[in-house]
Amino acid sequence: MGKTVLDDAYLESLYRIAFERITSHFPNEKKVIVEIGAGKGVSRGFLPTAILTDIAFDPSLDINCSSHELPLKSASVDAIALKDTLHHLPDVEKFLHEAHRVLRIGGSIVIFDPYWGIAAKLVYRFIHQEKFDSRAETWRFASSSPWDSNQALSYLLLRRDREKFENQFSKFSIKEHEVLIGPSFLLSGGVSRRTMISARFLNRLLNWEMRQSSWFNSLRFFHIFSLTKLSE
């Protein structure tokens, strides 16, 4: 069996924190959970009962499908999780319409995605390999690969175009929950690059970061927000 990101002690801690925080924002009723963009299924240990989906095939997944064509019954899902996935969706509007269809009233989409604080914007724009385009004219982008993205997507939805977002998806209640994970992520090299800094040091730094209050948000790299279905 090949190595996964969870074989790295720091990344295992980061994923554990991310999924613990995601699930803490699920609705109380959560019998049917779906993850969008589950990749190679590394979330199985954190979401053991979830239906794992991705547009790219992997034998660890339950369903291979597009995010805007989910082979699920209408009003059959309690919670949808997206970890580092939203910014890879080339047509977020189609996804949200499809998510609204499959969710029960009171069900939620909980999203963990790149933040737009001072440190994050600098890193995502000038160092990270994925694009951060806060001036994009629309929420859509051309895509020929599941890895194509715009890491500024949640900024466009929640800040620049917030009024339009709320009006267009008024059948959802939009709530911003928390900003988390600081410079330890940058020092680690992230998922695609590894550094020589020890996981023991990075985990100590990560634990310290998680104890800091909102004063530290400008140095954080990710945030969590949710959309809860209010009506059909």
ZITATA-V996494 format. One record per residue. N is the residue number from 1. RES is the residue in one small letter. PHI is phi in degrees with one decimal (999 if undefined). PSI is psi in radians with two decimals (NA if undefined). NEAR is the number of other ideal C-beta (glycine too) atoms within 10 Angstrom. Layout:
n=N res=RES phi=PHI psi=PSI near=NEAR
n=N res=RES phi=PHI psi=PSI near=NEAR
This chain:
n=1 res=m phi=999 psi=2.26 near=3
n=2 res=g phi=-72.6 psi=2.84 near=5
n=3 res=k phi=-71.2 psi=2.66 near=7
n=4 res=t phi=-124.6 psi=3.03 near=15
n=5 res=v phi=-59.7 psi=-0.43 near=16
n=6 res=l phi=-74.0 psi=-0.16 near=17
n=7 res=d phi=-77.1 psi=-0.24 near=10
n=8 res=d phi=-90.4 psi=2.16 near=18
n=9 res=a phi=-61.3 psi=-0.67 near=13
n=10 res=y phi=-69.2 psi=-0.82 near=24
n=11 res=l phi=-64.8 psi=-0.59 near=21
n=12 res=e phi=-61.1 psi=-0.73 near=17
n=13 res=s phi=-65.2 psi=-0.73 near=18
n=14 res=l phi=-62.6 psi=-0.82 near=24
n=15 res=y phi=-63.6 psi=-0.72 near=21
n=16 res=r phi=-61.6 psi=-0.80 near=13
n=17 res=i phi=-62.2 psi=-0.79 near=18
n=18 res=a phi=-58.7 psi=-0.83 near=20
n=19 res=f phi=-74.5 psi=-0.56 near=20
n=20 res=e phi=-61.7 psi=-0.74 near=10
n=21 res=r phi=-71.5 psi=-0.69 near=19
n=22 res=i phi=-58.3 psi=-0.89 near=23
n=23 res=t phi=-67.2 psi=-0.46 near=16
n=24 res=s phi=-66.8 psi=-0.32 near=11
n=25 res=h phi=-103.3 psi=0.12 near=19
n=26 res=f phi=-67.9 psi=2.70 near=18
n=27 res=p phi=-65.5 psi=2.81 near=16
n=28 res=n phi=-60.1 psi=-0.68 near=6
n=29 res=e phi=-86.3 psi=1.93 near=11
n=30 res=k phi=-142.3 psi=0.96 near=15
n=31 res=k phi=-72.5 psi=-0.68 near=10
n=32 res=v phi=-116.4 psi=1.99 near=19
n=33 res=i phi=-117.3 psi=2.38 near=20
n=34 res=v phi=-124.9 psi=2.35 near=26
n=35 res=e phi=-106.8 psi=2.28 near=26
n=36 res=i phi=-97.3 psi=2.32 near=26
n=37 res=g phi=73.8 psi=0.81 near=21
n=38 res=a phi=-79.3 psi=-0.10 near=26
n=39 res=g phi=60.6 psi=-2.07 near=19
n=40 res=k phi=-98.0 psi=0.31 near=16
n=41 res=g phi=75.6 psi=0.42 near=18
n=42 res=v phi=-67.3 psi=-0.26 near=19
n=43 res=s phi=-79.9 psi=-0.08 near=22
n=44 res=r phi=-54.7 psi=-0.66 near=17
n=45 res=g phi=-72.5 psi=-0.32 near=12
n=46 res=f phi=-101.3 psi=-0.48 near=18
n=47 res=l phi=-126.8 psi=1.20 near=21
n=48 res=p phi=-62.9 psi=-0.44 near=8
n=49 res=t phi=-101.7 psi=0.03 near=9
n=50 res=a phi=-75.0 psi=2.68 near=22
n=51 res=i phi=-87.9 psi=1.98 near=18
n=52 res=l phi=-92.5 psi=2.21 near=23
n=53 res=t phi=-129.0 psi=2.71 near=21
n=54 res=d phi=-163.3 psi=2.69 near=23
n=55 res=i phi=-74.1 psi=-0.48 near=17
n=56 res=a phi=-92.1 psi=2.37 near=13
n=57 res=f phi=-71.3 psi=2.44 near=7
n=58 res=d phi=-151.6 psi=2.40 near=12
n=59 res=p phi=-62.6 psi=-0.30 near=7
n=60 res=s phi=-78.3 psi=-0.22 near=14
n=61 res=l phi=-84.0 psi=2.77 near=19
n=62 res=d phi=-89.3 psi=-0.64 near=15
n=63 res=i phi=-139.4 psi=2.34 near=13
n=64 res=n phi=-104.6 psi=1.91 near=13
n=65 res=c phi=-161.0 psi=2.91 near=15
n=66 res=s phi=-78.7 psi=2.64 near=16
n=67 res=s phi=-68.5 psi=-0.34 near=24
n=68 res=h phi=-108.4 psi=0.30 near=18
n=69 res=e phi=-143.1 psi=1.24 near=11
n=70 res=l phi=-84.2 psi=2.18 near=21
n=71 res=p phi=-79.1 psi=1.02 near=10
n=72 res=l phi=-129.4 psi=2.62 near=19
n=73 res=k phi=-69.3 psi=2.63 near=10
n=74 res=s phi=-62.6 psi=2.48 near=11
n=75 res=a phi=53.9 psi=0.74 near=14
n=76 res=s phi=-115.6 psi=-0.06 near=15
n=77 res=v phi=-119.2 psi=2.45 near=24
n=78 res=d phi=-95.6 psi=-0.61 near=18
n=79 res=a phi=-148.9 psi=2.46 near=26
n=80 res=i phi=-122.9 psi=2.22 near=30
n=81 res=a phi=-109.6 psi=2.39 near=27
n=82 res=l phi=-131.1 psi=1.93 near=23
n=83 res=k phi=-106.8 psi=2.03 near=25
n=84 res=d phi=54.0 psi=0.68 near=19
n=85 res=t phi=-120.4 psi=-0.65 near=21
n=86 res=l phi=-51.4 psi=-0.79 near=25
n=87 res=h phi=-71.7 psi=-0.09 near=25
n=88 res=h phi=-95.8 psi=-0.07 near=24
n=89 res=l phi=-85.5 psi=1.98 near=27
n=90 res=p phi=-70.0 psi=-0.33 near=19
n=91 res=d phi=-136.5 psi=1.45 near=16
n=92 res=v phi=-65.6 psi=-0.49 near=25
n=93 res=e phi=-65.3 psi=-0.78 near=15
n=94 res=k phi=-60.8 psi=-0.74 near=15
n=95 res=f phi=-61.0 psi=-0.80 near=22
n=96 res=l phi=-65.8 psi=-0.62 near=23
n=97 res=h phi=-64.8 psi=-0.71 near=14
n=98 res=e phi=-69.8 psi=-0.70 near=18
n=99 res=a phi=-62.7 psi=-0.71 near=25
n=100 res=h phi=-60.3 psi=-0.69 near=20
n=101 res=r phi=-62.4 psi=-0.81 near=17
n=102 res=v phi=-82.5 psi=-0.33 near=19
n=103 res=l phi=-77.5 psi=2.52 near=28
n=104 res=r phi=-76.1 psi=2.77 near=18
n=105 res=i phi=-60.8 psi=2.28 near=11
n=106 res=g phi=93.6 psi=-0.21 near=13
n=107 res=g phi=-75.6 psi=2.74 near=25
n=108 res=s phi=-132.0 psi=2.60 near=24
n=109 res=i phi=-99.4 psi=2.15 near=24
n=110 res=v phi=-114.6 psi=2.18 near=24
n=111 res=i phi=-121.1 psi=2.21 near=25
n=112 res=f phi=-110.5 psi=2.06 near=25
n=113 res=d phi=-151.8 psi=2.92 near=21
n=114 res=p phi=-56.1 psi=2.45 near=25
n=115 res=y phi=-92.4 psi=3.07 near=22
n=116 res=w phi=-126.2 psi=0.46 near=20
n=117 res=g phi=-64.9 psi=3.07 near=19
n=118 res=i phi=-56.1 psi=-0.91 near=11
n=119 res=a phi=-65.2 psi=-0.76 near=17
n=120 res=a phi=-62.1 psi=-0.78 near=28
n=121 res=k phi=-61.0 psi=-0.73 near=18
n=122 res=l phi=-63.8 psi=-0.81 near=13
n=123 res=v phi=-67.5 psi=-0.80 near=19
n=124 res=y phi=-67.3 psi=-0.56 near=23
n=125 res=r phi=-81.0 psi=-0.66 near=14
n=126 res=f phi=-114.4 psi=-0.26 near=8
n=127 res=i phi=-119.6 psi=-0.76 near=10
n=128 res=h phi=-69.2 psi=2.56 near=18
n=129 res=q phi=-74.7 psi=-0.32 near=10
n=130 res=e phi=-92.0 psi=2.61 near=15
n=131 res=k phi=-72.8 psi=2.47 near=15
n=132 res=f phi=-124.8 psi=1.68 near=22
n=133 res=d phi=-113.8 psi=1.57 near=16
n=134 res=s phi=-78.1 psi=-0.08 near=16
n=135 res=r phi=-105.3 psi=0.16 near=7
n=136 res=a phi=-55.0 psi=2.40 near=16
n=137 res=e phi=-70.4 psi=-0.55 near=7
n=138 res=t phi=-131.9 psi=3.08 near=11
n=139 res=w phi=-82.9 psi=-0.18 near=19
n=140 res=r phi=-92.7 psi=2.78 near=15
n=141 res=f phi=-150.4 psi=2.67 near=18
n=142 res=a phi=-67.8 psi=2.45 near=6
n=143 res=s phi=-143.3 psi=2.27 near=15
n=144 res=s phi=-119.8 psi=0.00 near=7
n=145 res=s phi=-148.5 psi=2.58 near=9
n=146 res=p phi=-59.6 psi=-0.29 near=15
n=147 res=w phi=-89.1 psi=-0.15 near=10
n=148 res=d phi=-63.1 psi=2.58 near=15
n=149 res=s phi=-165.7 psi=2.96 near=23
n=150 res=n phi=-137.5 psi=1.83 near=26
n=151 res=q phi=-68.2 psi=-0.15 near=25
n=152 res=a phi=-88.9 psi=0.10 near=23
n=153 res=l phi=-58.8 psi=-0.80 near=25
n=154 res=s phi=-68.0 psi=-0.52 near=22
n=155 res=y phi=-63.1 psi=-0.76 near=24
n=156 res=l phi=-61.1 psi=-0.75 near=23
n=157 res=l phi=-71.9 psi=-0.77 near=24
n=158 res=l phi=-95.0 psi=-0.29 near=17
n=159 res=r phi=-121.2 psi=-1.23 near=12
n=160 res=r phi=-61.9 psi=-0.76 near=15
n=161 res=d phi=-114.3 psi=0.54 near=15
n=162 res=r phi=-57.5 psi=-0.78 near=12
n=163 res=e phi=-62.7 psi=-0.76 near=8
n=164 res=k phi=-63.0 psi=-0.75 near=12
n=165 res=f phi=-60.8 psi=-0.82 near=21
n=166 res=e phi=-65.0 psi=-0.69 near=14
n=167 res=n phi=-68.6 psi=-0.75 near=9
n=168 res=q phi=-71.3 psi=-0.54 near=15
n=169 res=f phi=-121.6 psi=0.93 near=19
n=170 res=s phi=-69.6 psi=-0.23 near=11
n=171 res=k phi=-83.7 psi=0.07 near=16
n=172 res=f phi=-114.1 psi=2.54 near=21
n=173 res=s phi=-96.0 psi=2.16 near=14
n=174 res=i phi=-100.5 psi=2.21 near=16
n=175 res=k phi=-135.6 psi=2.24 near=13
n=176 res=e phi=-91.3 psi=2.24 near=11
n=177 res=h phi=-100.9 psi=-1.02 near=16
n=178 res=e phi=-161.5 psi=2.75 near=15
n=179 res=v phi=-115.4 psi=2.35 near=21
n=180 res=l phi=-152.5 psi=2.94 near=23
n=181 res=i phi=68.1 psi=1.94 near=22
n=182 res=g phi=-106.6 psi=-2.49 near=24
n=183 res=p phi=-59.2 psi=-0.29 near=17
n=184 res=s phi=-58.1 psi=-0.61 near=22
n=185 res=f phi=-64.2 psi=-0.79 near=24
n=186 res=l phi=-64.1 psi=-0.79 near=18
n=187 res=l phi=-65.5 psi=-0.49 near=15
n=188 res=s phi=-73.6 psi=-0.39 near=22
n=189 res=g phi=92.0 psi=-0.06 near=16
n=190 res=g phi=75.3 psi=-2.81 near=18
n=191 res=v phi=-78.4 psi=-0.67 near=13
n=192 res=s phi=-88.4 psi=-0.32 near=9
n=193 res=r phi=-129.9 psi=2.46 near=10
n=194 res=r phi=-115.1 psi=2.57 near=13
n=195 res=t phi=-112.4 psi=3.09 near=12
n=196 res=m phi=-86.6 psi=-0.03 near=5
n=197 res=i phi=-70.9 psi=2.34 near=14
n=198 res=s phi=-68.6 psi=2.55 near=11
n=199 res=a phi=-63.3 psi=-0.56 near=16
n=200 res=r phi=-62.0 psi=-0.80 near=10
n=201 res=f phi=-64.8 psi=-0.79 near=13
n=202 res=l phi=-62.3 psi=-0.67 near=23
n=203 res=n phi=-67.7 psi=-0.64 near=17
n=204 res=r phi=-63.9 psi=-0.74 near=12
n=205 res=l phi=-65.2 psi=-0.75 near=18
n=206 res=l phi=-59.1 psi=-0.79 near=22
n=207 res=n phi=-63.1 psi=-0.66 near=12
n=208 res=w phi=-65.3 psi=-0.76 near=12
n=209 res=e phi=-58.7 psi=-0.72 near=19
n=210 res=m phi=-68.0 psi=-0.33 near=15
n=211 res=r phi=-87.7 psi=-0.18 near=7
n=212 res=q phi=-81.1 psi=2.65 near=13
n=213 res=s phi=-89.9 psi=-2.89 near=6
n=214 res=s phi=-63.5 psi=-0.29 near=9
n=215 res=w phi=-60.2 psi=-0.40 near=7
n=216 res=f phi=-90.1 psi=-0.05 near=17
n=217 res=n phi=-61.8 psi=-0.52 near=18
n=218 res=s phi=-65.6 psi=-0.27 near=14
n=219 res=l phi=-105.6 psi=0.11 near=18
n=220 res=r phi=-93.3 psi=2.79 near=22
n=221 res=f phi=-113.7 psi=-0.24 near=23
n=222 res=f phi=-137.1 psi=2.82 near=23
n=223 res=h phi=-146.4 psi=2.88 near=23
n=224 res=i phi=-124.9 psi=2.30 near=21
n=225 res=f phi=-140.4 psi=2.88 near=20
n=226 res=s phi=-138.6 psi=2.75 near=20
n=227 res=l phi=-126.8 psi=2.09 near=23
n=228 res=t phi=-108.0 psi=2.27 near=19
n=229 res=k phi=-70.8 psi=2.14 near=24
n=230 res=l phi=-95.5 psi=-0.59 near=12
n=231 res=s phi=-159.1 psi=2.92 near=8
n=232 res=e phi=-74.5 psi=NA near=11
